[in-house]
Amino acid sequence: MTSNNMHNKLVMVTGATAGIGKQTARALQQMGARGDCGSQPTQDGRCDR
């Protein structure tokens, strides 16, 4: 059986401000992953999560 535990795993998702990249980043965050997005930041300088 596989585990969805991503606690303390460092991830980087490209294209995380829209579409499938955004959904992937959200899913990984919900599984406990940490990291940042590899996309252009929003106007306020943050990734849109």
Contacts in CASP RR format, 6 or more apart in sequence:
PFRMAT RR
TARGET T0000
AUTHOR 0000-0000-0000
METHOD contacts of the structure
MODEL  1
MTSNNMHNKLVMVTGATAGIGKQTARALQQMGARGDCGSQPTQDGRCDR
4 31 0 8 1.000
5 31 0 8 1.000
5 32 0 8 1.000
6 28 0 8 1.000
6 31 0 8 1.000
6 32 0 8 1.000
6 33 0 8 1.000
7 31 0 8 1.000
7 32 0 8 1.000
7 33 0 8 1.000
8 32 0 8 1.000
8 34 0 8 1.000
9 32 0 8 1.000
9 33 0 8 1.000
9 34 0 8 1.000
10 33 0 8 1.000
10 34 0 8 1.000
10 35 0 8 1.000
11 28 0 8 1.000
11 33 0 8 1.000
11 34 0 8 1.000
11 35 0 8 1.000
12 35 0 8 1.000
12 36 0 8 1.000
12 37 0 8 1.000
12 38 0 8 1.000
13 21 0 8 1.000
13 24 0 8 1.000
13 25 0 8 1.000
13 28 0 8 1.000
13 37 0 8 1.000
13 38 0 8 1.000
14 21 0 8 1.000
14 37 0 8 1.000
14 38 0 8 1.000
14 39 0 8 1.000
15 21 0 8 1.000
15 22 0 8 1.000
15 37 0 8 1.000
15 38 0 8 1.000
15 39 0 8 1.000
16 22 0 8 1.000
16 24 0 8 1.000
16 25 0 8 1.000
16 37 0 8 1.000
16 38 0 8 1.000
16 39 0 8 1.000
16 47 0 8 1.000
16 48 0 8 1.000
16 49 0 8 1.000
17 37 0 8 1.000
17 39 0 8 1.000
17 40 0 8 1.000
17 42 0 8 1.000
17 47 0 8 1.000
17 48 0 8 1.000
18 48 0 8 1.000
22 48 0 8 1.000
22 49 0 8 1.000
25 37 0 8 1.000
25 47 0 8 1.000
25 49 0 8 1.000
26 49 0 8 1.000
29 49 0 8 1.000
36 47 0 8 1.000
37 47 0 8 1.000
37 49 0 8 1.000
38 47 0 8 1.000
39 47 0 8 1.000
41 47 0 8 1.000
42 48 0 8 1.000
END
